[in-house]
Amino acid sequence: MMKAVVLLGVLMAVLCQVCGSKQVKQRDLNPAALYPWLHRSAGTQVRVKRDWIIPPIRVLENSKQVPEDLVQIKSDKIFTGEVIYMLEGPGVDQDPKGLFEIDDKTGWIKSQMPLDREKHRSFKLKAFALSPSGERLESPTTIEIYVLDQNDNRPVFTQNEFIGTIPEFSVPGTSVMQVSAVDADDPTTDNAALSYSVIGQETVPPNSINKTMFGINNKTGVIYIRDVGLDRDVVQSIKLTLQVADMSGMGLTSIGRAIITISDINNHAPKFQPDQYKMYALENKHIAEVGRINATDKDQRGGVNWKMIYKISSGDPAGHFSVRTDPVTNQGIISVVKPLDFESQVEHRLTVTAENAVNVKGPYERVQSATVTVTVVNENEAPVFYKNPIKVSVAESAVPSTVLVSDIAHDPDNAKLRYEIIEDPENWLFIDHATGQISVRRTFNIRSPHVKNNIYSAVVKVIDQDADGVFTTATLEVTLWETNDYAPVLIPSSGTVCSDRDRDKLGLLLSAVDQDMSPQSDPFTFYIVDQSVAVNWTIITLNETHAVLQPLIDIESGEFSVPVVVSDSGSPPLSSSSLVNVTVCPCDSFGDCKSFTAAMFGTRMGISFIALMLIMGSVALLLLLLVLAVAVRGCRRQNVKRDGGLLVGASDEDIRDNVFHYDEQGGGEEDEDAFNIDFLRNPSDGIPPPVGFFPQNRSLPRGKQPLRKDAPHNLPSPTYPRKLAGEPTDIEDFINVGLDAADADPNVPPYDTALIYDFEGDGSVAGSLSSIASMSSDGDQDYDYLNDWGPRFKKLANMYDPR
């Protein structure tokens, strides 16, 4: 039957195509537009092959008849030989493979296994007709295969459990939530037509309500309220058992669940249980928690409708108490924020209110109140100072036993007190231990290092003898004000005033020193006591601390004593008198006294005859002395004999003629720093040092000392005495000074060189320096001791040792 239908369809398609072509020719349409292959630009016309037209094939899924013939294709081309049919596409040679095949000889297309519409809804294949040689006889045709749906899938809810919330006392018809389900079958058929229903109900707590409170729309899945009576105090949540079925409720089914929570509304006002409270609080303390008050609320615990706000509405005008809410228990906590005083008020009656943070819905009283009675517990309190610090002011000259302050503290419990001073650096204060009266022990000294900005500080302690030594301390600040204890002292006591001064120039500047401090010191007042002196002298005030002493008339140069009195501004003022020694002299342009000569030449009267004679005589005397000195020096040089290095003076009294020059007695051949013996000559003779005396013909400049290699060269040499002694008795001192200078000289020559004998007098007891006068020969002497004097003397010992 199926094959006949397919063949009939193919035949009808061919007939329609032929009829259509005839109709177009009859209607005189444009053949080039309808059949472009018949109107080519060149060449003869050819016949166009007709394509296969095969209607879509519909196959029922899950078919048990496999393999099953679906459709047969056949080429209409006149061909005497054999035709080979081929098929390709998804389900054949593409994934999913193996679902279809074609008989290559007969052209029958068959299904090889059952199909699943939920996996593959349709297939599009291509069929080919080929000759044995592989030539394509027909153009490939497309074959579409549609899989028909069966109700082989159950509907499934999209969630395992649906959660919803609805406020309590909501009216019937109020939507709660919407549930949904899906079906894998074809949605265009009844296989996926779903229907919802409620098949069960459970309440929490169980059996708290008997009627069905919720319904569901069977088409949309919307759950709604069916009846009144949703009270959260009765039922907190409801669990619904849901069912969904396809085929519009007649097919396959599935079960689901929905949980609906009844949310709270503020339909209950807080209520105190009990409404009377009694508490106790210790005085003088901040107490975080005196006690708790409790107000209950039937709304959902922990929710916004359950939370309460407590307030103290009356009974605490001084603000001693506060109340806060415990967020966990919802109780009110009473605290003491300002210390209580048992002596002032023993009992406090507070009215505390409680209300919800959210407005109450319903006919309830919104605010509830309770009474809290707080009894103050007495405590033995510490003493209290009336003032801290205790400030007093007194004169620094206050005499001992002067009372500074009394009645400085009290005890709230009227206990017996004891007063002490625990810090008094200068020990200036005395306190009565019973009364606390503070007085002066000894005189103050405002200049003490413990007085800062005229304030002396001490620490006072008061002890409660009835409370196991409870005490309180306070600072005592004694402000000392200055008294006039010292008279000012005039400075300076002497000075200079120019005799030729201009009238507008200052004289002697005066000031004063006062050990007192302001206002007992400056401004100072200066005046001259003696009226007879005041005729010639006057004092001009410059400022609060300085004045100028000036002569009123032209006074000749000389020394004057002016009695001056200076007084301070104390109360009463103190003063002192001093004699100011004034030197009146001519002054230069800087105001300093001129020298005698300058003053003489600078006088307006000119140079007097006597002064001129004195000056000329002094000049002549100086010239005469200078001529004599030059003549004596010339004579002495002429008498100097230079013979073989021997220095002999012209006079027998010249004490230097006993010093002879015995050539150099150096330190041997290796001694390159031999000493210049010419330094034995008188430096004033001006005899140049011999040339070639030093190595490499180097001469030592006049006045320069030879250097030692075993001593630092950068140290200054002491000054040697060069001036001859004036008296023979001074020769010893002269020589001693020279020896001390030589001993301290770091630049003297080595020990094995000749020494400088700068001066020797007549009749010297010193022996000859020459070894010629020795009583014994060198061979008779023992020079072994020279080995201990160093390497240079060891060399000298080897030279003299005959062995």
C-alpha positions in Angstrom: 0.0 0.0 0.0 2.8 2.4 1.0 4.7 1.7 -2.3 1.6 2.4 -4.3 1.1 5.8 -2.6 4.7 6.8 -3.4 4.5 5.8 -7.0 1.2 7.7 -7.3 2.8 10.8 -5.9 5.6 10.7 -8.3 3.3 10.2 -11.2 1.1 13.2 -10.2 4.2 15.4 -9.9 5.3 14.6 -13.4 1.8 15.2 -14.8 1.6 18.6 -13.0 4.8 19.7 -14.4 3.8 18.7 -18.0 0.5 20.5 -17.7 2.1 23.5 -16.3 4.4 23.8 -19.3 1.5 23.5 -21.7 -0.5 26.2 -19.9 2.4 28.6 -20.1 2.7 28.1 -23.8 -0.9 28.7 -24.3 -0.9 31.9 -22.2 1.9 33.4 -24.4 4.2 34.1 -21.5 7.9 34.9 -22.0 9.5 31.5 -22.6 13.0 33.0 -22.0 12.1 34.0 -18.5 10.3 30.8 -17.7 12.8 28.4 -19.3 16.2 30.1 -19.6 17.9 26.8 -20.6 15.9 26.8 -23.8 17.2 30.3 -24.9 21.0 30.2 -24.8 23.1 32.7 -26.7 24.6 30.0 -29.0 24.2 26.4 -29.8 21.3 24.2 -30.5 18.7 23.6 -27.9 19.0 20.5 -25.6 16.5 18.6 -23.5 16.5 19.4 -19.7 16.2 16.4 -17.3 13.4 16.5 -14.7 14.5 16.2 -11.0 13.0 13.7 -8.6 10.2 15.0 -6.4 9.7 12.8 -3.3 7.3 14.0 -0.6 8.5 13.9 3.1 8.5 10.5 4.7 7.0 10.2 8.2 8.3 7.5 10.5 6.8 6.7 14.0 9.4 6.7 16.8 10.0 3.6 18.9 8.8 1.4 16.0 9.2 -2.3 16.7 9.1 -3.3 13.0 12.7 -3.0 11.9 14.0 -3.1 9.4 11.1 -1.3 7.7 10.8 -0.2 4.1 10.2 3.5 3.9 10.3 4.6 0.2 11.5 3.4 -3.2 13.3 5.6 -5.7 13.6 4.7 -9.4 15.3 6.4 -12.3 13.1 7.1 -15.4 16.0 7.5 -17.8 15.9 5.0 -20.7 18.9 3.0 -20.0 19.4 -0.6 -21.2 22.0 -1.4 -18.7 22.0 -1.8 -14.8 21.2 1.2 -12.5 23.0 1.5 -9.1 21.3 3.5 -6.3 23.2 5.3 -3.5 22.2 7.2 -0.3 24.2 9.6 1.9 23.6 12.0 4.8 22.9 12.0 8.6 21.8 8.5 9.7 23.6 6.8 6.8 27.3 7.8 6.5 27.1 10.6 9.0 26.3 10.7 12.7 24.2 9.1 13.9 25.3 6.3 11.5 23.5 3.1 10.7 19.9 4.3 11.0 19.0 4.1 7.3 20.2 2.2 4.2 19.2 1.8 0.5 19.0 -1.2 -1.7 21.4 -0.3 -4.5 19.5 -2.4 -7.1 15.9 -1.8 -6.2 16.2 1.7 -4.7 14.3 0.9 -1.5 15.2 3.0 1.5 14.8 1.2 4.9 15.2 2.0 8.6 17.6 -0.2 10.4 16.7 0.5 14.1 13.9 2.3 16.1 14.1 6.1 16.1 13.9 8.5 19.0 12.2 11.9 18.3 13.7 13.4 21.5 17.1 12.9 20.0 16.5 13.4 16.3 13.3 15.0 15.0 14.1 14.8 11.3 16.7 13.6 8.7 17.6 15.1 5.3 19.2 12.6 2.9 20.5 12.6 -0.7 19.8 9.8 -3.2 21.9 9.1 -6.4 21.3 7.0 -9.5 24.5 5.8 -11.2 25.5 3.7 -14.1 27.8 0.7 -13.5 30.7 2.9 -14.8 29.9 5.5 -12.2 28.2 8.0 -14.4 25.5 9.9 -12.7 22.2 9.2 -14.5 20.0 11.5 -12.5 20.6 14.7 -10.5 20.7 13.9 -6.7 17.4 14.2 -5.0 16.6 15.2 -1.4 14.7 12.9 0.9 13.3 14.3 4.2 12.3 11.9 7.0 10.3 13.2 9.9 10.0 11.2 13.2 6.5 11.1 14.6 6.2 11.7 18.4 4.8 9.2 20.9 4.0 9.9 24.6 7.0 8.2 25.9 8.2 11.0 28.4 6.7 12.0 31.8 6.4 15.7 32.7 9.0 16.8 35.3 8.8 19.7 37.8 11.6 22.3 37.3 12.5 22.3 41.0 12.5 19.5 43.6 10.9 21.9 46.1 9.2 25.2 45.6 9.5 27.8 48.4 7.1 30.6 48.9 6.0 33.2 51.6 2.7 34.8 52.3 1.9 37.3 55.1 -0.5 36.0 57.7 -4.2 37.0 57.4 -3.9 37.4 53.6 -7.3 37.4 51.8 -8.4 34.5 49.6 -7.3 34.7 46.0 -3.9 36.2 46.8 -1.2 34.6 44.7 1.6 33.0 46.6 3.9 31.7 43.8 4.0 29.8 40.5 5.3 26.3 39.9 6.4 24.9 36.6 7.1 21.6 34.9 8.5 20.4 31.5 7.7 17.5 29.1 10.2 16.3 26.5 7.5 15.2 24.1 6.4 17.2 21.2 4.8 20.4 22.6 2.5 20.7 19.6 0.8 17.5 20.6 -1.2 16.4 23.6 1.8 14.4 24.7 3.1 17.6 26.2 -0.2 19.2 27.3 0.3 19.6 31.1 -2.2 19.9 33.9 -1.3 20.9 37.6 -3.2 19.9 40.8 -2.8 19.8 44.6 -3.1 16.4 46.0 -1.9 16.8 49.6 -1.4 19.3 52.5 0.7 19.2 55.7 0.9 22.0 58.4 3.6 23.0 60.8 2.9 22.4 63.6 1.1 19.2 62.5 -2.7 19.3 62.3 -2.9 22.9 63.3 -5.4 23.6 60.5 -7.9 21.1 58.8 -9.2 22.9 55.8 -7.4 23.2 52.4 -5.9 26.7 52.5 -4.3 26.7 49.0 -5.3 25.9 45.4 -3.4 25.8 42.1 -4.3 26.8 38.5 -4.1 23.6 36.5 -2.9 25.4 33.4 -0.5 28.1 34.7 0.7 26.4 38.0 -0.1 29.5 40.1 -0.7 28.7 43.8 -3.2 31.0 45.5 -5.1 31.2 48.9 -8.4 29.5 48.9 -9.7 30.2 52.4 -9.3 32.6 55.4 -7.5 31.8 58.7 -3.8 32.1 58.0 -2.6 33.0 61.5 1.1 32.7 62.1 0.4 32.1 65.8 -1.5 28.9 64.7 0.4 27.7 61.7 3.9 28.7 60.7 4.2 26.9 57.4 2.2 24.5 55.0 3.7 21.8 52.8 1.7 21.1 49.6 2.0 17.9 47.5 1.7 18.8 43.8 1.0 16.6 40.7 1.5 17.4 37.0 0.1 15.2 34.2 0.4 15.3 30.4 -2.3 14.5 27.9 -4.2 17.4 29.6 -4.2 15.4 32.9 -4.9 12.0 31.4 -1.4 10.9 30.6 1.8 10.4 32.4 2.2 12.1 35.9 4.9 13.3 38.3 4.9 14.5 41.9 6.4 17.7 43.4 6.4 19.7 46.6 5.9 23.3 47.6 6.5 24.8 51.1 4.7 28.0 51.9 5.9 30.0 55.0 3.4 32.2 56.8 5.3 35.5 57.4 4.7 37.6 60.5 3.0 41.0 60.6 3.1 43.2 63.7 -0.3 42.3 65.1 0.8 42.1 68.7 1.9 44.9 71.0 4.6 44.3 73.7 3.4 43.5 77.2 5.4 43.7 80.5 5.4 40.6 82.6 5.7 41.6 85.4 5.1 45.4 85.4 6.8 46.1 88.8 10.6 45.8 89.4 12.8 46.5 92.4 16.6 47.1 92.0 19.6 48.2 94.1 22.5 50.5 93.0 25.7 51.4 94.8 26.3 55.2 95.1 29.2 57.1 93.4 29.7 54.5 90.7 28.9 54.0 87.0 27.0 50.7 86.8 26.6 49.1 83.4 23.7 46.9 84.5 21.6 47.5 87.6 18.9 45.1 86.5 16.6 43.9 83.6 13.0 44.4 82.8 11.1 42.0 80.5 8.4 42.8 77.9 7.0 40.0 75.8 5.8 40.1 72.2 3.9 37.3 70.4 5.2 38.2 67.1 7.9 36.2 65.4 11.0 36.0 67.7 14.0 37.7 66.3 11.9 39.5 63.6 11.5 43.2 63.1 8.0 43.1 64.6 9.3 41.4 67.7 12.1 44.0 68.5 11.3 46.5 71.2 12.5 50.0 72.2 12.6 50.9 75.9 12.5 54.4 77.3 12.5 56.1 80.7 9.5 58.3 80.5 9.6 59.8 84.0 11.3 59.6 87.5 14.8 60.6 86.4 15.0 64.4 85.9 18.8 64.5 86.7 19.6 61.8 84.0 21.2 59.3 86.4 19.8 56.2 84.5 19.6 54.9 81.0 17.9 51.8 79.4 19.0 49.8 76.4 17.6 46.7 74.6 19.3 43.4 74.7 19.3 42.3 71.0 19.2 38.6 71.9 16.6 38.4 74.7 14.7 41.6 73.9 14.9 42.6 77.5 15.5 46.1 78.8 18.8 46.7 80.7 18.8 49.5 83.3 22.2 51.3 83.8 23.6 54.1 86.0 25.3 56.6 83.8 25.6 59.4 86.4 26.7 58.3 89.9 24.0 58.3 92.5 24.3 60.0 95.9 22.9 58.3 98.9 22.9 61.5 101.0 20.9 63.3 98.3 18.3 60.7 97.4 17.9 57.2 98.7 15.2 55.9 96.2 14.4 56.5 92.6 11.0 55.5 91.0 11.3 55.2 87.2 8.5 54.7 84.7 9.8 52.6 81.7 7.9 52.2 78.5 8.3 49.5 75.8 7.1 49.7 72.2 7.8 48.0 68.9 10.1 49.6 66.3 7.4 48.9 63.7 3.9 50.2 64.0 1.4 47.7 65.3 -1.5 46.5 63.0 -4.7 45.9 64.7 -6.7 47.2 67.7 -3.9 47.0 70.2 -2.4 49.5 72.7 0.9 50.4 71.1 2.9 51.4 74.2 3.2 49.5 77.5 4.8 50.7 80.7 6.3 49.3 83.9 7.5 50.8 87.2 11.2 50.3 88.3 12.2 51.2 91.9 15.9 51.7 92.4 17.2 51.9 95.9 20.6 53.6 96.4 23.1 51.7 98.6 25.3 53.9 100.8 29.1 53.7 100.5 31.8 55.1 102.7 33.0 57.8 100.3 36.4 59.4 100.1 36.8 63.0 101.3 36.3 65.8 98.8 38.2 69.0 98.4 36.2 72.1 97.8 38.6 73.2 95.1 41.3 71.4 93.2 43.8 73.0 92.7 43.7 75.1 95.9 44.9 78.6 94.8 46.2 81.2 97.3 48.2 84.4 96.8 50.7 85.8 99.4 53.6 88.2 99.5 57.0 86.7 99.3 57.9 88.4 102.6 55.1 86.8 104.5 56.3 86.0 108.0 56.1 82.5 109.5 52.7 81.5 111.0 50.8 83.5 108.4 47.6 81.6 107.5 47.3 80.9 103.8 44.0 78.9 103.6 41.6 76.9 105.8 38.5 74.7 105.5 39.7 73.1 102.3 37.8 69.7 102.3 34.9 67.8 103.7 33.6 64.2 103.9 30.2 63.3 102.5 29.7 60.8 105.3 30.8 63.3 108.0 33.8 61.1 108.9 36.8 62.2 110.9 39.5 63.5 108.6 43.3 63.9 108.8 45.2 66.4 106.7 48.8 66.0 105.5 51.2 67.8 103.1 52.9 65.0 101.1 54.9 67.3 98.7 56.6 70.5 99.8 60.0 70.9 98.1 61.2 73.9 100.0 59.5 72.9 103.3 57.8 76.3 103.4 54.4 75.2 104.5 52.7 73.9 107.7 49.3 72.2 108.0 47.1 71.5 111.0 46.4 67.7 110.8 43.0 68.1 112.4 41.6 71.2 110.7 43.5 71.4 107.5 44.6 75.0 108.0 47.7 75.7 106.0 50.2 78.4 107.2 53.7 79.6 106.5 56.5 77.6 108.1 59.4 79.9 107.0 59.9 82.8 104.7 59.4 82.3 101.0 62.1 82.9 98.3 60.6 83.8 95.0 63.9 83.1 93.3 63.8 79.4 94.3 64.1 77.0 91.4 60.8 75.4 92.6 59.0 78.7 91.9 57.7 78.7 88.3 56.1 81.9 87.0 55.8 83.1 90.6 53.8 79.9 91.6 55.0 77.5 94.2 53.2 74.1 94.1 52.6 71.6 96.9 50.4 68.5 97.3 47.9 68.1 100.1 46.3 64.8 101.2 43.1 64.4 103.3 42.4 60.9 104.8 39.1 59.4 105.9 40.0 57.8 109.2 36.7 55.9 109.3 37.1 54.2 105.9 40.3 52.3 106.2 42.5 55.0 105.0 40.6 56.2 102.0 42.2 59.5 100.9 42.1 62.2 98.3 44.8 64.5 97.1 44.8 68.1 95.8 47.4 70.6 94.5 48.1 73.7 96.5 49.3 76.6 94.2 50.8 79.5 96.2 51.2 82.6 94.0 54.0 84.8 95.4 53.9 88.4 94.6 57.1 90.5 94.8 57.9 92.9 97.7 60.5 95.6 97.7 63.3 93.9 99.6 66.4 95.2 97.9 67.6 98.8 97.1 68.9 99.4 93.6 72.6 99.6 93.0 74.1 102.3 90.7 76.3 101.3 87.8 78.9 102.2 86.8 80.8 103.8 89.7 83.2 105.6 87.4 83.4 106.8 83.9 84.7 109.4 81.4 83.1 112.7 80.3 84.6 114.7 77.4 85.7 118.2 78.3 85.3 119.5 74.8 82.0 117.8 74.1 79.2 119.2 72.2 76.1 120.1 74.0 74.0 117.5 72.2 76.4 114.6 73.0 75.7 112.2 75.9 77.8 112.3 79.0 78.2 109.3 81.4 75.5 106.7 80.9 74.1 105.5 84.3 71.9 102.6 85.1 71.0 100.5 88.2 70.6 96.8 89.2 67.8 95.7 91.5 67.5 92.1 92.8 63.7 92.7 93.1 61.4 91.9 90.2 58.8 94.1 88.6 57.0 96.1 89.8 59.4 96.5 92.7 62.4 97.4 90.6 62.2 99.8 87.6 61.5 102.4 86.6 64.4 104.0 88.5 64.8 107.6 89.6 68.3 109.2 89.4 69.2 112.5 91.1 72.2 114.4 92.7 72.0 114.8 96.4 74.5 117.6 97.0 73.1 120.8 95.8 76.6 122.4 95.5 77.5 119.7 93.0 74.2 120.0 91.2 75.2 123.5 90.2 77.8 122.0 87.8 76.3 118.6 87.0 72.9 117.3 86.0 71.2 114.0 85.3 68.9 113.5 82.3 66.5 110.5 82.3 66.6 108.4 79.1 64.2 105.6 79.9 62.9 103.5 82.8 66.4 102.1 83.5 69.0 104.5 82.2 70.0 108.1 82.7 72.9 110.4 81.6 75.2 112.4 83.9 76.3 115.6 82.2 78.2 118.7 83.2 76.2 121.9 83.0 79.3 124.1 82.3 82.6 123.7 80.6 84.8 121.9 83.1 88.6 121.6 82.9 90.1 118.2 82.7 90.5 116.4 85.9 88.9 113.9 88.4 85.5 114.6 90.0 83.2 112.8 92.4 79.5 113.2 92.0 77.1 111.9 94.7 74.2 110.2 92.9 71.1 108.7 94.4 69.0 106.0 92.6 65.6 104.8 93.9 63.2 102.1 92.6 59.4 102.1 92.1 58.6 99.7 95.0 56.1 100.3 97.6 57.6 101.8 99.7 60.5 102.7 97.4 64.1 102.0 98.3 67.1 104.0 97.3 70.9 103.9 97.5 73.6 106.6 97.2 76.9 106.3 95.4 79.9 108.5 94.5 80.5 108.4 90.8 84.1 109.1 89.9 84.1 111.1 86.7 87.2 111.7 84.6 86.9 114.8 82.4 89.3 114.7 79.5 89.6 115.8 75.9 88.1 113.3 73.5 88.6 112.3 69.9 85.8 112.0 67.3 84.8 108.6 68.8 84.3 110.0 72.2 87.5 108.4 73.7 90.1 110.3 75.7 93.0 111.5 73.6 96.7 110.8 74.5 98.8 113.6 76.1 100.5 114.6 72.8 97.3 114.5 70.8 95.6 116.5 73.5 98.4 119.0 73.5 98.4 119.5 69.8 94.7 119.4 69.7 94.2 122.4 72.1 92.8 125.6 70.8 95.7 127.6 72.4 98.4 125.9 70.2 101.7 124.4 71.4 103.3 126.1 74.4 107.0 126.9 74.4 107.8 124.5 77.2 106.1 121.7 75.4 107.9 122.5 72.2 111.3 122.5 74.0 110.6 119.2 75.6 109.7 117.6 72.3 112.8 118.9 70.6 115.1 117.8 73.5 113.6 114.3 73.4 114.3 114.0 69.7 117.9 115.2 70.0 118.6 112.8 72.9 117.3 109.9 70.8 119.5 110.9 67.9 122.6 111.1 70.2 121.9 107.7 71.6 121.5 106.2 68.2 124.9 107.7 67.0 126.7 106.3 70.1 125.3 102.9 69.6 126.4 102.8 65.9 130.0 104.0 66.9 130.4 101.4 69.6 129.2 98.6 67.3 131.7 99.7 64.6 134.6 99.7 67.0 133.8 96.3 68.2 133.7 94.8 64.7 137.1 96.2 63.9 138.6 94.5 66.9 137.3 91.1 65.9 140.1 88.8 64.6 139.3 86.1 62.1 142.3 83.7 62.2 141.7 80.0 61.2 138.2 80.0 62.6 139.4 81.3 66.0 137.0 83.9 67.4 138.9 86.5 69.6 137.4 89.7 70.8 139.3 93.0 70.8 138.9 93.5 74.5 140.2 91.4 77.3 136.9 91.8 78.9 135.2 90.0 76.1 134.4 86.7 77.7 133.9 84.9 74.4 137.6 84.9 73.5 138.1 81.7 75.6 136.1 79.7 73.1 138.3 78.2 70.3 137.3 76.6 67.1 138.9 73.2 66.9 137.4 72.2 63.6 134.6 69.7 63.4 134.5 66.7 65.7 131.7 64.9 63.9 130.4 61.4 64.1 132.7 59.7 61.6 132.6 59.2 57.9 129.0 58.1 57.8 127.8 61.3 59.6 126.3 63.4 56.9 124.6 65.9 59.2 127.7 67.3 60.9 127.0 70.4 63.0 128.2 73.8 61.8 130.7 75.0 64.4 130.3 78.5 63.1 127.3 78.9 65.4 129.8 79.2 68.3 130.5 82.7 66.9 128.7 85.7 68.2 125.6 86.1 66.1 126.0 89.9 66.1 129.4 89.7 64.4 127.7 88.7 61.1 130.5 86.2 60.1 129.1 84.0 57.3 129.2 80.3 57.7 132.0 78.5 55.8 131.2 77.2 52.4 131.6 73.5 51.9 131.2 72.7 55.6 128.1 70.7 55.0 127.8 67.7 52.6 127.3 68.6 48.9 128.7 72.1 49.6 125.4 73.1 51.1 125.6 76.1 53.5 123.2 76.6 56.3 121.5 80.0 56.3 122.3 82.3 59.0 120.1 82.0 62.1 118.7 78.6 61.1 119.4 75.6 63.4 120.5 72.3 62.0 117.9 69.5 62.1 118.1 66.2 63.9 117.0 63.0 62.1 116.0 61.4 65.4 113.6 64.2 66.3 110.5 65.7 64.6 111.4 68.6 62.4 108.0 70.4 62.5 108.2 71.5 66.1 109.1 75.2 66.9 112.4 75.8 68.5 112.6 77.8 71.7 114.1 81.3 71.7 117.7 81.3 72.7 119.1 84.2 74.8 121.2 86.3 72.5 121.6 89.4 74.6 124.7 89.5 76.7 124.4 89.8 80.4 124.8 93.3 81.7 126.5 92.3 84.9 129.0 89.5 85.6 126.7 88.3 88.3 124.0 87.6 85.7 126.1 85.3 83.7 125.0 82.2 85.6 121.3 83.0 85.0 122.1 83.7 81.3 123.8 80.3 80.9 120.9 78.4 82.7 118.3 80.0 80.5 120.3 78.9 77.4 120.6 75.4 78.8 116.9 75.1 79.5 116.1 76.3 76.0 118.6 73.8 74.4 117.1 71.0 76.5 113.6 71.8 75.3 114.6 72.2 71.6 113.4 69.3 69.4 115.6 70.4 66.6 119.1 70.2 68.2 121.7 68.1 66.3 122.5 64.5 67.1 124.3 63.5 70.2 127.6 62.8 68.4 127.9 66.3 66.9 129.4 69.4 68.4 127.3 71.4 70.8 126.8 75.1 70.9 128.5 76.9 73.7 127.0 80.3 73.1 128.7 82.1 76.0 131.5 81.5 78.4 132.8 84.1 80.8 136.3 84.8 82.0 137.8 82.5 84.6 135.6 79.6 83.8 136.3 76.6 85.9 135.4 74.3 83.1 138.2 72.2 81.7 139.5 72.3 78.2 137.4 70.8 75.5 140.4 69.4 73.7 141.6 65.9 74.2 145.1 67.2 74.1 145.0 68.2 77.7 143.9 64.8 78.8 146.0 63.2 81.4 145.9 59.8 79.7 146.0 58.6 76.1 143.2 57.0 74.3 144.8 53.7 74.6 144.7 53.9 78.4 141.0 54.5 78.4 138.2 51.9 78.3 135.5 52.7 75.7 133.3 49.6 76.2 130.6 51.8 77.8 130.1 53.5 74.5 128.5 50.2 73.2 125.5 50.8 75.4 124.8 54.3 74.0 123.5 53.2 70.6 124.7 52.3 67.2 126.6 55.6 66.6 128.6 55.4 69.8 129.2 51.7 69.1 130.9 52.8 65.9 133.0 55.3 67.9 134.0 52.7 70.4 135.3 50.4 67.6 137.4 53.3 66.3 139.1 53.9 69.7 139.4 50.4 70.8 143.1 49.3 70.2 142.0 45.7 70.2 
